[in-house]
Amino acid sequence: MEKLDLTKLSFRKLSLLDVGEFKVAAKESVETNYEYLAYGALFKDIRPIEYLNFYLGMLKSSSADHFGLFDGGTLLGHVSYQ
């Protein structure tokens, strides 16, 4: 594993502008999330319109806020707070 440049790390609330990065991260983590989280099964064969609806619904939720850990522009992790 390569070492992270801590000066490039940021933790912030996800926005509509992060939809592409979230999709890349979700697709890349299907296998690691499959055994532990419903996201693994959800993102395995998701169609683009379903993905967009999921992400928009997630951001519009009034019951949870969604945050991301970014290395520059790359999403490393996602967490939600209820």
Secondary structure, DSSP 4 states (H G I P E B T S, - for coil): -PPP-GGGEEEEE--GGGHHHHHHHHHHTHHHHHTT-HHHHHHHS--HHHHHHHHHHHHH-SS-EEEEEEETTEEEEEEEE-
